[in-house]
Amino acid sequence: MKVSDFDFHLPEDRIALRPARPRDAARMLVIGDDGLIDAGVADLPGLLCAGDIMVFNDTRVIPARLRGVRRADGSRGEARIELLLHKRADDREWQAFARPGKRLRPGDDIHIGDLVAKVMMKGEGGELLVRFDRSGRELDLAILELGEMPLPPYIAGKRATDEGDHADYQTMFAARDGAVAAPTASLHFTEGLMGRLSEAGIGHVTLTLHVGAGTFLPVKAEDTADHRMHAEWGEITAETADRLNQVRRKGGRIVAVGTTSLRLLESAADESGLIRPFADETEIFITPGYRFRAVDVLMTNFHLPKSTLFMLVCAFAGLDVMKEAYSHAIESGYRFYSYGDSTLIFPAPSSR
């Protein structure tokens, strides 16, 4: 399909720069067989059924934006460099994006406080492999001390990151360090809402998908067939897989909270829909025509035009349905993107 098929106009004032307070006070647009229903995240216990199970991503966002200086080497002057860590390669090395990337070449040292990152490789698309001068836990602590929360460009371009973002851009389920972007659908949840869901007979489990910075990158291809996703590492334990399969056998529904949870569940499911334990990288790219095997309901925020995530929700509910839903959301004042409002999507029959 043409990437332009997934375009729409979003007014700048619809982009949320701060989350709703409390978190579960966000609005939620319900999309399904009954059309479009304006609701709120707090209404979830009445919108799902006893026996359903919600699946959350327990990745923890690290402060992956590092600001430093490329030192003068005799032939070139100093240059201020911003690194956005993308994916850990080993105990000492990370894949990263850089701004301005054109000022860097293999062998350059970037000084970030007392931390030094050496450029080892530079890909055709500008992606770097950098090696730090420390490793393991020592490197992790240095990144925690020197880094900034990696707010998406559509927020970071409008205001500075502040202390509030260290809490706001982390979900209540965050347990395993490794993401450089938040699984934002889970940002809406509170202890009180989880308690009411439990009282309604709706269970929950967690999996892990370390969200990479590739989620921020625009789709540059003109056709979806020519786009390649960045790999992200994920894990579904045998215990979690067994519980999800039992819910399905008893007639309950699997509710993926966020596209990250959905992508990992679909990566782990076989053709019959049975979810297998999983501990590997996934590059799954879901576009209309995909047959969903593991997920029955999707809760997710509103996504960017022409993004892989908007393509995913169009695959789940239908392109025309989602374009109508987004048009309604824009006209009705819903707040978009990471700190914005939510949707609860029931799938189109053709996607099953």
C-alpha positions as CSV (number, residue, x, y, z in Angstrom):
1,M,0.0,0.0,0.0
2,K,1.0,3.6,-0.5
3,V,2.3,5.3,2.7
4,S,0.3,8.4,1.6
5,D,-2.9,6.3,2.2
6,F,-2.2,6.7,5.9
7,D,-1.9,10.5,5.9
8,F,-4.2,12.9,7.7
9,H,-4.0,16.5,8.9
10,L,-3.5,17.1,12.6
11,P,-3.7,20.6,14.0
12,E,-0.7,21.5,16.2
13,D,-2.9,22.3,19.2
14,R,-4.1,18.7,19.3
15,I,-0.7,17.5,20.4
16,A,-0.5,16.9,24.2
17,L,2.5,18.4,25.9
18,R,1.6,17.1,29.4
19,P,-0.4,14.1,30.5
20,A,-3.9,14.1,32.0
21,R,-4.0,14.4,35.8
22,P,-4.8,12.0,37.4
23,R,-3.5,9.7,34.7
24,D,-6.8,7.8,34.4
25,A,-8.7,11.0,33.8
26,A,-7.8,10.8,30.1
27,R,-10.5,10.5,27.5
28,M,-10.9,7.3,25.5
29,L,-12.6,6.8,22.1
30,V,-14.2,3.4,21.8
31,I,-14.1,2.1,18.2
32,G,-16.0,-1.0,17.2
33,D,-19.2,-2.6,15.9
34,D,-21.3,0.0,17.7
35,G,-19.5,2.9,15.9
36,L,-17.7,5.6,17.8
37,I,-18.3,6.1,21.5
38,D,-16.8,8.9,23.6
39,A,-15.7,7.5,26.9
40,G,-12.9,7.8,29.4
41,V,-10.1,5.6,30.5
42,A,-11.8,5.4,33.9
43,D,-14.7,3.6,32.2
44,L,-12.6,0.5,31.3
45,P,-14.0,-1.8,33.9
46,G,-17.4,-1.4,32.3
47,L,-16.2,-1.7,28.8
48,L,-14.4,-5.1,29.2
49,C,-15.8,-8.3,30.5
50,A,-15.1,-10.6,33.4
51,G,-12.6,-13.2,32.2
52,D,-10.8,-10.8,29.9
53,I,-7.1,-10.3,30.5
54,M,-5.0,-7.1,29.9
55,V,-1.4,-7.4,28.8
56,F,1.0,-4.6,29.8
57,N,4.6,-3.9,28.8
58,D,6.9,-3.7,31.8
59,T,9.9,-2.1,30.1
60,R,11.4,0.9,31.9
61,V,12.5,3.9,30.0
62,I,16.2,4.9,30.5
63,P,17.4,8.5,30.1
64,A,18.7,7.7,26.7
65,R,19.3,11.3,25.3
66,L,22.9,12.2,25.9
67,R,24.4,15.7,25.1
68,G,28.1,16.0,24.6
69,V,31.0,17.5,22.6
70,R,33.2,16.1,19.9
71,R,36.6,17.3,20.8
72,A,38.9,19.1,18.3
73,D,41.4,16.8,16.7
74,G,43.6,19.3,14.9
75,S,41.7,19.2,11.6
76,R,38.2,19.8,12.8
77,G,36.9,22.0,15.6
78,E,34.6,21.1,18.5
79,A,31.0,20.2,17.8
80,R,28.1,19.8,20.1
81,I,26.5,16.4,19.6
82,E,23.3,14.9,20.8
83,L,23.1,11.1,21.0
84,L,19.9,9.2,21.2
85,L,20.6,5.6,22.3
86,H,18.6,3.2,20.3
87,K,19.5,-0.4,21.2
88,R,22.1,-2.0,23.4
89,A,24.6,-4.1,21.4
90,D,26.6,-5.5,24.3
91,D,28.0,-4.6,27.7
92,R,29.8,-1.6,26.4
93,E,28.3,-0.7,23.0
94,W,25.0,0.9,21.9
95,Q,23.5,1.7,18.6
96,A,22.5,5.3,18.5
97,F,21.3,8.2,16.4
98,A,23.2,11.5,16.4
99,R,22.4,15.1,15.8
100,P,24.1,16.5,13.8
101,G,25.2,13.1,12.5
102,K,27.1,14.5,9.5
103,R,29.8,15.9,11.9
104,L,30.8,12.5,13.1
105,R,33.0,9.7,11.6
106,P,34.4,6.5,12.9
107,G,37.1,7.1,15.5
108,D,35.6,10.3,16.9
109,D,35.3,10.6,20.6
110,I,32.2,12.3,22.1
111,H,32.7,13.6,25.7
112,I,29.5,13.5,27.8
113,G,30.5,14.8,31.2
114,D,33.2,12.4,32.3
115,L,31.8,9.6,30.0
116,V,33.4,9.1,26.6
117,A,31.7,7.4,23.6
118,K,33.8,6.4,20.6
119,V,32.2,6.2,17.2
120,M,32.9,2.6,16.0
121,M,30.7,2.4,12.9
122,K,28.4,4.7,10.9
123,G,25.6,3.2,8.8
124,E,24.3,4.5,5.5
125,G,21.3,5.9,7.2
126,G,23.4,7.7,9.8
127,E,22.9,5.2,12.6
128,L,26.0,4.9,14.8
129,L,27.6,2.1,16.8
130,V,29.3,3.8,19.8
131,R,31.6,2.2,22.4
132,F,31.7,3.7,25.9
133,D,34.8,3.9,28.1
134,R,33.0,1.9,30.8
135,S,30.7,-1.1,30.8
136,G,27.9,-3.0,32.6
137,R,26.4,-1.5,35.7
138,E,29.0,1.3,35.8
139,L,27.8,2.4,32.3
140,D,24.2,2.1,33.3
141,L,24.7,4.4,36.3
142,A,26.6,6.9,34.2
143,I,23.7,7.0,31.7
144,L,21.2,7.5,34.5
145,E,23.2,10.4,35.9
146,L,24.0,12.1,32.6
147,G,21.1,11.3,30.4
148,E,17.7,13.0,29.8
149,M,14.4,11.3,29.3
150,P,14.0,10.9,25.6
151,L,10.7,12.7,25.0
152,P,9.4,12.3,21.4
153,P,10.4,15.1,19.0
154,Y,6.9,16.5,18.8
155,I,7.1,17.2,22.5
156,A,10.8,17.9,22.9
157,G,10.6,20.4,20.1
158,K,8.0,22.5,21.9
159,R,9.3,22.5,25.5
160,A,12.3,21.4,27.5
161,T,12.4,18.1,29.3
162,D,12.0,18.7,33.1
163,E,11.9,16.7,36.3
164,G,8.2,16.0,36.0
165,D,8.9,13.9,32.9
166,H,11.0,11.5,34.8
167,A,7.8,10.3,36.5
168,D,5.3,11.2,33.8
169,Y,7.1,9.3,31.0
170,Q,7.3,6.1,33.0
171,T,4.4,3.6,33.5
172,M,3.4,2.1,36.8
173,F,4.4,-1.3,35.4
174,A,8.0,-0.3,34.6
175,A,10.4,-2.9,36.0
176,R,13.1,-3.8,33.4
177,D,15.5,-1.2,32.1
178,G,16.0,-1.0,28.4
179,A,13.4,1.2,26.5
180,V,14.2,4.5,25.0
181,A,10.5,5.3,24.4
182,A,7.6,4.7,26.8
183,P,4.8,2.1,26.1
184,T,2.5,5.1,26.3
185,A,-0.9,3.3,26.4
186,S,0.1,2.2,29.9
187,L,0.7,5.7,31.1
188,H,-3.0,6.0,31.7
189,F,-3.2,3.5,34.5
190,T,-3.3,4.0,38.3
191,E,-3.4,1.7,41.3
192,G,-7.1,2.7,41.8
193,L,-8.0,1.8,38.2
194,M,-6.2,-1.5,38.5
195,G,-8.1,-2.3,41.6
196,R,-11.4,-1.6,40.0
197,L,-10.5,-3.8,37.0
198,S,-9.6,-6.6,39.3
199,E,-12.9,-6.3,41.1
200,A,-14.6,-6.5,37.8
201,G,-12.9,-9.9,37.1
202,I,-10.5,-8.5,34.6
203,G,-7.0,-9.9,35.0
204,H,-3.6,-8.7,33.8
205,V,-0.1,-10.0,33.0
206,T,3.1,-8.3,31.8
207,L,5.6,-9.0,29.1
208,T,8.7,-7.0,28.1
209,L,9.5,-5.2,24.8
210,H,12.3,-2.7,25.0
211,V,11.0,0.0,22.7
212,G,13.6,1.5,20.5
213,A,14.1,5.0,19.1
214,G,13.1,3.7,15.7
215,T,9.5,4.3,16.9
216,F,10.2,8.0,16.3
217,L,11.6,7.7,12.8
218,P,9.4,8.7,9.9
219,V,8.6,6.2,7.1
220,K,10.7,7.4,4.2
221,A,9.5,4.8,1.7
222,E,6.6,5.5,-0.6
223,D,5.2,2.0,-0.4
224,T,4.8,0.1,2.8
225,A,6.4,-3.0,1.2
226,D,9.7,-1.1,1.1
227,H,9.9,-0.1,4.8
228,R,11.9,-2.1,7.3
229,M,11.3,-2.0,11.0
230,H,14.2,-1.6,13.5
231,A,14.5,-4.8,15.6
232,E,13.5,-4.6,19.3
233,W,14.1,-7.3,22.0
234,G,11.2,-8.8,23.8
235,E,10.3,-11.6,26.2
236,I,7.1,-13.5,27.1
237,T,7.7,-16.1,29.8
238,A,6.3,-19.6,29.7
239,E,4.1,-18.7,32.7
240,T,2.6,-15.7,31.0
241,A,2.1,-17.6,27.7
242,D,0.3,-20.4,29.6
243,R,-2.0,-18.0,31.4
244,L,-2.9,-16.1,28.2
245,N,-3.7,-19.4,26.4
246,Q,-5.9,-20.5,29.4
247,V,-7.9,-17.3,29.2
248,R,-8.5,-17.9,25.5
249,R,-9.6,-21.5,26.1
250,K,-12.1,-20.3,28.7
251,G,-13.6,-17.7,26.3
252,G,-11.9,-14.7,27.6
253,R,-10.3,-12.0,25.4
254,I,-6.7,-10.9,25.3
255,V,-6.6,-7.1,25.5
256,A,-3.2,-5.7,24.4
257,V,-2.4,-2.4,26.1
258,G,-0.3,-0.7,23.6
259,T,1.1,-1.5,20.2
260,T,4.3,-2.8,21.8
261,S,2.3,-5.5,23.7
262,L,0.4,-6.4,20.5
263,R,3.5,-6.7,18.3
264,L,5.2,-9.0,20.7
265,L,2.1,-11.2,21.3
266,E,1.7,-11.5,17.5
267,S,5.4,-12.3,17.1
268,A,5.0,-15.1,19.7
269,A,1.7,-16.6,18.4
270,D,1.6,-19.6,16.0
271,E,-0.9,-19.9,13.1
272,S,-3.5,-21.3,15.4
273,G,-3.2,-18.3,17.8
274,L,-1.4,-20.3,20.5
275,I,1.1,-18.0,22.3
276,R,4.5,-19.5,22.8
277,P,7.2,-18.4,25.2
278,F,9.4,-15.8,23.4
279,A,12.8,-14.3,24.1
280,D,14.2,-12.8,20.9
281,E,14.2,-9.7,18.7
282,T,11.1,-8.9,16.6
283,E,10.9,-6.8,13.4
284,I,7.2,-7.5,12.8
285,F,5.6,-4.8,10.7
286,I,1.8,-5.0,10.6
287,T,-0.2,-3.3,7.8
288,P,-3.7,-3.9,6.4
289,G,-4.2,-7.4,5.2
290,Y,-2.5,-8.9,8.3
291,R,-4.5,-11.6,10.1
292,F,-4.3,-11.2,13.8
293,R,-3.8,-14.4,15.8
294,A,-3.3,-13.5,19.4
295,V,-5.0,-10.2,20.2
296,D,-8.7,-9.6,20.6
297,V,-8.9,-6.0,21.7
298,L,-6.4,-3.2,21.5
299,M,-6.0,-0.1,23.8
300,T,-3.6,2.4,22.3
301,N,-3.0,6.2,22.1
302,F,-3.5,8.3,18.9
303,H,-0.6,8.0,16.5
304,L,1.2,10.1,13.9
305,P,0.2,10.4,10.3
306,K,1.9,7.9,8.0
307,S,3.5,6.1,11.0
308,T,3.9,2.4,11.3
309,L,1.7,2.5,14.4
310,F,-1.2,4.2,12.5
311,M,-0.8,1.5,9.9
312,L,-1.1,-1.1,12.6
313,V,-4.4,0.2,14.0
314,C,-5.7,0.5,10.5
315,A,-4.9,-3.2,10.0
316,F,-6.7,-4.0,13.2
317,A,-9.9,-2.0,12.6
318,G,-9.9,-1.0,9.0
319,L,-8.4,2.0,7.2
320,D,-11.7,3.8,6.6
321,V,-12.9,3.1,10.2
322,M,-9.7,4.6,11.7
323,K,-9.7,7.6,9.4
324,E,-13.2,8.3,10.5
325,A,-12.3,7.8,14.1
326,Y,-9.3,10.1,13.9
327,S,-11.4,12.8,12.2
328,H,-13.9,12.6,14.9
329,A,-11.2,12.7,17.6
330,I,-9.7,15.8,16.0
331,E,-13.1,17.6,15.7
332,S,-13.9,16.6,19.3
333,G,-10.8,17.9,20.9
334,Y,-9.0,14.6,21.8
335,R,-5.4,15.0,22.8
336,F,-2.9,13.2,20.6
337,Y,0.4,11.2,20.9
338,S,2.4,10.0,23.9
339,Y,0.9,12.3,26.6
340,G,-2.5,12.3,24.9
341,D,-5.8,10.4,25.2
342,S,-6.6,6.8,24.4
343,T,-8.6,4.5,22.1
344,L,-10.1,1.1,22.8
345,I,-10.4,-0.7,19.5
346,F,-12.4,-3.8,18.7
347,P,-11.2,-5.5,15.5
348,A,-12.7,-5.6,12.0
349,P,-14.0,-9.1,11.3
350,S,-11.7,-9.3,8.2
351,S,-8.6,-9.0,10.5
352,R,-9.3,-12.2,12.4
